Amino acid sequence: MDRPSFTLGIEEEYLIVDRASRDLVAEPDPAFFEACSGVLGDRVAAEFLQCQIEVGTEPHRSVGDAVDELRRLRREVSQAAEGFGYAVIAASTHPFAKWRRQSHTRKERYAGLWSDMGLPAWRLLICGMHMHVCIEDEDQRIDLMNQMSYFLPHLLALSGSSPYWEGRDTQLSSYRLTVFDAMPRTGLPDQLASFSEYRRLVEHLVSAGCIEDGTKIWWDIRPSARFPTLEQRVTDVCPRLSDVAALAALYQSLLAWLFRLRTRNQRWRIYPNTLVRENRWRAQRYGVEGQLVDHGFGKAVPVRDLVEELLEMLADDAAALGCSRELSGLRRIAAEGSSAVRQRAVHAEAMRQGAEDEEALRAVVDSLIAEFTLP
């Protein structure tokens, strides 16, 4: 059984904000995207809404190298934005912007989303963080996807950055998924026996006229339609690069650990999607401050305790991949909280200082701007 390369690529979607109002820039100057493309080439792209921009790294063997490139991408986008009076934030929702005021990017693909999906597509004022890990063998890709689904709620709980929606605290750590789950072909993937079965599923949907290709399968984790990778899509985008590094190390190390189980003729137990969905909801609602059900023991366990279990379980594989330092960052997220926790803390402190709610929400945006280029 050939060992996968486990090379890693990271894609992030950002929101463009006006430095004066802290609101989203509904129609940025086209010269802004030209400036970004002039420096970053095909590493940067427009997104579904004009107030969004996407970057993606090249494949890297180490988490550290991938995050170093991501740091450069963020820096270049941020510097380009300054010339237009903009700033860029890496959060999965804006604290107070209104989706009805946004404009979609004029591309045939995006126009089709508007016409095909109706209101659910119109509300997609959300950003995600996708991580690709190269698994060269197609059937291994599917087998690892089946097993990895169990751990997607863990990734989600640690990444939550979308507690606010249109100026209201949603009481969720990741409201983004509430918006995205209104779309078809989202959520947990089907449990599949082989890559051939996955291909037949896609071909069935294509021949029935439901989708054009596999890129319209929007599961939380999927075989990429463009690369020989397993792409996780469940995580919110993280304002801090240090959080990105920790989550990338967790995803890469989990896949390496699951593969190593296979070499010993072992595998992680496949649980019914209903049980995994329960943890997905708990992660979405409570984030790192909540509990997930350990389905092996049938009891709820604090996410902070599960982090310690993961660090111990993955230590050898993280060392082999060279990402032990980055993986240890999970302990910091567990202690300090994800972005959702920090955003609420900033808002609460501003209110204690006498700010009105709108002013406090602008303070949250300021904190997100400040975190965008932190180490």
C-alpha positions as CSV (number, residue, x, y, z in Angstrom):
1,M,0.0,0.0,0.0
2,D,1.7,3.2,-1.2
3,R,1.8,6.0,1.3
4,P,0.1,9.2,0.1
5,S,2.3,12.3,-0.2
6,F,-0.1,14.3,2.2
7,T,0.9,17.6,0.5
8,L,-1.3,20.4,1.7
9,G,-2.9,23.4,0.0
10,I,-5.2,26.0,1.7
11,E,-7.9,28.2,0.2
12,E,-9.4,31.2,2.1
13,E,-12.2,33.5,1.3
14,Y,-12.1,37.1,2.7
15,L,-14.4,40.0,3.1
16,I,-13.6,43.5,1.8
17,V,-14.6,46.3,4.3
18,D,-14.6,50.1,4.1
19,R,-12.1,51.5,6.6
20,A,-14.3,54.4,7.4
21,S,-17.7,52.7,7.9
22,R,-16.4,49.2,8.6
23,D,-19.3,48.0,6.4
24,L,-18.7,45.8,3.4
25,V,-17.7,47.3,0.1
26,A,-20.6,46.2,-2.1
27,E,-18.9,47.1,-5.4
28,P,-15.1,47.4,-5.0
29,D,-13.2,49.4,-7.5
30,P,-12.2,46.9,-10.3
31,A,-8.7,48.3,-10.0
32,F,-8.4,46.6,-6.6
33,F,-8.8,43.1,-8.0
34,E,-6.4,44.1,-10.8
35,A,-3.8,45.2,-8.3
36,C,-4.2,41.9,-6.4
37,S,-3.9,39.9,-9.6
38,G,-0.9,41.9,-10.7
39,V,1.0,40.8,-7.7
40,L,-0.5,37.3,-7.0
41,G,-1.5,36.1,-10.4
42,D,-3.8,33.0,-10.3
43,R,-3.3,32.7,-6.5
44,V,-6.1,35.2,-6.1
45,A,-9.7,35.2,-7.6
46,A,-13.0,37.0,-7.3
47,E,-15.7,35.2,-5.4
48,F,-19.5,34.9,-5.6
49,L,-20.1,38.3,-4.1
50,Q,-18.1,41.4,-5.2
51,C,-17.3,42.1,-1.5
52,Q,-15.4,38.8,-1.3
53,I,-12.0,37.8,-2.6
54,E,-10.4,34.3,-2.5
55,V,-6.7,33.2,-2.2
56,G,-5.2,29.8,-2.6
57,T,-1.7,28.4,-1.9
58,E,0.3,26.0,-4.0
59,P,0.7,22.5,-2.6
60,H,3.3,22.2,0.2
61,R,4.8,19.3,2.0
62,S,4.7,21.0,5.4
63,V,2.1,23.1,7.2
64,G,4.7,25.7,7.9
65,D,5.4,26.3,4.3
66,A,1.8,26.5,3.4
67,V,1.1,29.0,6.1
68,D,4.2,31.0,5.1
69,E,2.7,31.4,1.6
70,L,-0.7,32.2,3.1
71,R,1.0,34.9,5.2
72,R,2.4,36.4,2.0
73,L,-1.0,36.2,0.2
74,R,-2.7,38.0,3.1
75,R,0.0,40.7,3.3
76,E,-0.3,41.4,-0.5
77,V,-4.1,41.6,-0.5
78,S,-4.0,43.8,2.6
79,Q,-1.5,46.2,1.1
80,A,-3.5,46.4,-2.1
81,A,-6.6,47.2,-0.1
82,E,-5.0,50.1,1.7
83,G,-4.6,52.0,-1.5
84,F,-8.3,52.1,-2.0
85,G,-9.4,52.8,1.6
86,Y,-10.3,49.2,2.2
87,A,-9.3,46.6,4.7
88,V,-9.7,42.8,4.5
89,I,-11.0,40.4,7.2
90,A,-10.9,36.7,7.5
91,A,-14.2,35.9,9.2
92,S,-17.0,33.7,8.0
93,T,-19.7,36.4,8.5
94,H,-19.5,40.1,8.8
95,P,-20.7,41.4,12.2
96,F,-23.4,43.7,10.8
97,A,-23.5,43.8,7.0
98,K,-26.8,43.2,5.1
99,W,-26.9,40.5,2.4
100,R,-29.6,42.4,0.5
101,R,-27.1,45.3,-0.1
102,Q,-24.5,43.1,-1.8
103,S,-23.8,42.7,-5.5
104,H,-22.8,39.4,-7.1
105,T,-19.8,39.0,-9.3
106,R,-20.7,39.0,-13.0
107,K,-19.7,35.5,-14.1
108,E,-21.9,33.0,-15.9
109,R,-21.3,30.4,-13.2
110,Y,-22.4,32.8,-10.4
111,A,-25.4,34.1,-12.4
112,G,-26.5,30.5,-12.7
113,L,-26.4,30.1,-8.9
114,W,-28.7,33.0,-8.5
115,S,-31.2,31.8,-11.0
116,D,-31.1,28.1,-10.0
117,M,-31.1,28.4,-6.2
118,G,-33.2,31.4,-5.5
119,L,-33.0,33.1,-2.1
120,P,-30.6,30.6,-0.5
121,A,-28.0,31.6,-3.0
122,W,-28.7,35.3,-2.6
123,R,-28.0,35.0,1.2
124,L,-24.5,33.5,0.7
125,L,-22.7,36.3,2.5
126,I,-20.4,33.8,4.1
127,C,-16.7,32.8,3.7
128,G,-15.0,29.5,4.3
129,M,-11.6,27.9,4.6
130,H,-10.9,24.8,2.5
131,M,-7.9,22.5,3.0
132,H,-6.7,20.1,0.3
133,V,-4.5,17.1,1.3
134,C,-3.1,15.0,-1.6
135,I,-4.2,11.3,-1.5
136,E,-3.0,10.0,-4.8
137,D,-4.9,6.7,-4.8
138,E,-8.5,7.3,-5.6
139,D,-10.0,4.5,-3.5
140,Q,-7.8,5.5,-0.5
141,R,-9.3,9.0,-1.0
142,I,-12.8,7.6,-0.5
143,D,-11.9,5.3,2.4
144,L,-10.2,8.1,4.2
145,M,-13.1,10.4,3.5
146,N,-15.5,7.9,5.1
147,Q,-13.4,7.7,8.3
148,M,-12.5,11.4,8.4
149,S,-16.1,12.5,8.5
150,Y,-16.2,11.6,12.3
151,F,-13.7,14.3,13.0
152,L,-15.2,17.1,11.0
153,P,-17.2,18.5,14.0
154,H,-13.9,18.7,15.9
155,L,-12.4,20.9,13.1
156,L,-15.6,23.0,13.1
157,A,-15.7,23.6,16.8
158,L,-12.1,24.9,16.8
159,S,-12.6,27.2,13.8
160,G,-15.9,29.1,14.6
161,S,-15.7,32.7,13.4
162,S,-19.3,33.6,12.5
163,P,-21.3,34.4,15.7
164,Y,-23.0,37.5,14.2
165,W,-25.4,37.9,11.4
166,E,-26.8,41.3,10.3
167,G,-26.0,42.9,13.6
168,R,-27.4,40.2,15.9
169,D,-25.6,37.7,18.0
170,T,-26.9,34.4,16.7
171,Q,-25.9,32.4,19.8
172,L,-24.0,30.1,17.4
173,S,-20.2,29.7,17.0
174,S,-20.7,29.1,13.3
175,Y,-23.8,30.7,11.8
176,R,-22.1,30.3,8.4
177,L,-23.3,26.7,8.2
178,T,-26.9,27.7,8.9
179,V,-26.7,29.7,5.7
180,F,-24.8,27.2,3.6
181,D,-26.9,24.2,4.6
182,A,-29.9,25.7,2.8
183,M,-28.1,24.8,-0.4
184,P,-28.4,21.3,-2.0
185,R,-25.7,18.6,-1.8
186,T,-24.2,20.1,1.4
187,G,-23.4,18.6,4.8
188,L,-21.8,15.3,5.6
189,P,-20.8,13.1,2.6
190,D,-22.4,9.8,1.7
191,Q,-20.6,6.7,2.9
192,L,-19.2,5.2,-0.3
193,A,-17.5,1.9,-1.1
194,S,-15.1,3.1,-3.8
195,F,-14.1,6.0,-6.1
196,S,-16.0,4.2,-8.8
197,E,-19.2,4.5,-6.8
198,Y,-18.5,8.2,-6.2
199,R,-17.9,8.7,-10.0
200,R,-21.2,7.0,-10.7
201,L,-23.0,9.2,-8.3
202,V,-21.6,12.3,-10.0
203,E,-22.4,11.0,-13.4
204,H,-26.0,10.2,-12.4
205,L,-26.5,13.8,-11.2
206,V,-24.9,15.2,-14.4
207,S,-26.9,13.0,-16.8
208,A,-30.1,13.9,-14.9
209,G,-29.4,17.6,-15.5
210,C,-29.0,18.3,-11.8
211,I,-25.4,19.5,-11.9
212,E,-22.7,20.3,-14.5
213,D,-19.8,18.5,-12.7
214,G,-18.5,17.4,-9.4
215,T,-17.7,20.9,-8.3
216,K,-21.4,21.3,-7.4
217,I,-21.1,18.6,-4.7
218,W,-20.7,20.9,-1.7
219,W,-20.2,18.3,1.1
220,D,-18.2,19.2,4.2
221,I,-15.5,16.9,2.8
222,R,-15.2,15.7,-0.8
223,P,-12.8,14.3,-3.4
224,S,-11.7,17.4,-5.3
225,A,-13.0,17.7,-8.8
226,R,-9.8,19.4,-9.9
227,F,-7.0,17.9,-7.9
228,P,-6.0,14.4,-6.5
229,T,-6.9,15.7,-3.0
230,L,-9.4,15.2,-0.2
231,E,-10.8,18.6,0.4
232,Q,-12.3,19.5,3.8
233,R,-14.8,22.4,3.6
234,V,-16.4,22.4,7.0
235,T,-14.2,25.0,8.8
236,D,-14.9,28.7,9.2
237,V,-12.1,30.9,7.9
238,C,-9.9,32.0,10.8
239,P,-8.8,35.6,11.4
240,R,-5.4,34.5,13.0
241,L,-2.9,32.6,10.9
242,S,-1.8,30.7,14.0
243,D,-5.3,29.2,14.2
244,V,-5.1,28.3,10.5
245,A,-1.8,26.5,11.1
246,A,-3.2,24.5,14.0
247,L,-6.2,23.4,12.1
248,A,-4.2,22.5,9.0
249,A,-1.9,20.4,11.2
250,L,-4.9,18.7,12.7
251,Y,-6.4,17.8,9.3
252,Q,-3.1,16.6,7.8
253,S,-2.1,14.6,10.9
254,L,-5.6,13.0,11.2
255,L,-5.4,11.7,7.6
256,A,-1.9,10.4,8.2
257,W,-3.0,8.7,11.4
258,L,-6.0,7.1,9.7
259,F,-3.8,5.9,6.8
260,R,-1.4,4.4,9.3
261,L,-4.3,2.5,10.9
262,R,-5.0,0.9,7.5
263,T,-1.4,-0.3,7.2
264,R,-2.1,-2.3,10.4
265,N,-5.4,-3.7,9.0
266,Q,-7.3,-1.4,11.4
267,R,-9.7,1.5,10.7
268,W,-11.8,4.1,12.6
269,R,-15.3,2.9,13.2
270,I,-17.9,4.3,10.8
271,Y,-20.8,5.8,12.7
272,P,-24.3,6.6,11.3
273,N,-24.5,10.1,9.9
274,T,-27.2,11.0,12.4
275,L,-24.7,10.6,15.2
276,V,-22.0,12.6,13.4
277,R,-24.6,15.3,12.6
278,E,-25.4,15.6,16.3
279,N,-21.8,16.6,16.9
280,R,-21.8,18.8,13.9
281,W,-24.7,20.7,15.4
282,R,-23.0,20.9,18.8
283,A,-19.9,22.3,17.2
284,Q,-21.9,24.8,15.2
285,R,-23.9,25.9,18.2
286,Y,-21.3,25.9,21.0
287,G,-17.9,25.7,19.4
288,V,-14.8,25.2,21.4
289,E,-16.7,26.1,24.6
290,G,-19.1,23.2,24.2
291,Q,-19.1,19.4,24.3
292,L,-19.0,16.7,21.6
293,V,-20.3,13.2,22.1
294,D,-17.6,10.6,22.2
295,H,-19.6,8.0,20.3
296,G,-17.3,5.2,21.3
297,F,-18.3,5.7,25.0
298,G,-21.6,7.3,24.3
299,K,-21.0,10.3,26.5
300,A,-20.5,14.1,26.0
301,V,-17.0,15.3,26.5
302,P,-15.7,19.0,26.6
303,V,-14.0,20.0,23.4
304,R,-11.0,21.1,25.5
305,D,-10.6,17.6,26.8
306,L,-10.9,16.1,23.3
307,V,-8.1,18.4,22.2
308,E,-5.8,16.8,24.7
309,E,-6.8,13.4,23.4
310,L,-6.1,14.4,19.8
311,L,-2.7,15.9,20.7
312,E,-1.7,12.6,22.3
313,M,-3.2,10.4,19.6
314,L,-1.5,12.3,16.7
315,A,1.9,13.1,18.2
316,D,3.8,10.5,16.2
317,D,2.2,11.4,12.9
318,A,2.6,15.2,13.5
319,A,6.3,14.6,14.2
320,A,6.7,12.6,11.0
321,L,5.0,15.4,9.0
322,G,7.0,18.1,10.7
323,C,4.0,19.9,12.1
324,S,4.2,19.2,15.9
325,R,4.7,22.9,16.7
326,E,1.6,23.9,14.7
327,L,-0.5,21.1,16.1
328,S,0.3,22.2,19.6
329,G,-1.6,25.5,18.8
330,L,-4.8,23.5,19.3
331,R,-4.1,23.8,23.1
332,R,-4.1,27.6,22.8
333,I,-7.4,27.6,20.8
334,A,-8.9,25.4,23.5
335,A,-7.7,27.7,26.3
336,E,-8.4,31.1,24.6
337,G,-11.4,30.2,22.4
338,S,-11.9,30.5,18.7
339,S,-12.6,33.8,16.9
340,A,-16.3,33.6,17.9
341,V,-15.3,33.8,21.5
342,R,-12.9,36.7,20.9
343,Q,-15.5,38.6,18.8
344,R,-18.0,38.4,21.6
345,A,-15.4,39.5,24.2
346,V,-14.6,42.6,22.1
347,H,-18.2,43.5,21.8
348,A,-18.9,43.0,25.5
349,E,-15.9,45.1,26.5
350,A,-17.0,47.9,24.1
351,M,-20.4,47.9,25.7
352,R,-18.9,48.0,29.2
353,Q,-17.0,51.1,28.1
354,G,-20.3,52.8,27.2
355,A,-20.5,52.1,23.4
356,E,-23.8,51.7,21.7
357,D,-24.4,48.3,20.0
358,E,-23.5,49.6,16.5
359,E,-20.3,51.1,17.8
360,A,-19.4,47.9,19.6
361,L,-20.0,45.9,16.4
362,R,-17.6,48.3,14.5
363,A,-15.1,47.5,17.3
364,V,-15.4,43.8,16.4
365,V,-14.6,44.6,12.8
366,D,-11.6,46.6,13.9
367,S,-10.4,43.6,15.9
368,L,-10.8,41.3,12.8
369,I,-8.8,43.8,10.7
370,A,-6.0,43.8,13.3
371,E,-5.8,40.0,13.4
372,F,-5.7,39.5,9.6
373,T,-2.0,40.0,9.3
374,L,-0.9,38.8,12.8
375,P,1.8,36.1,12.8
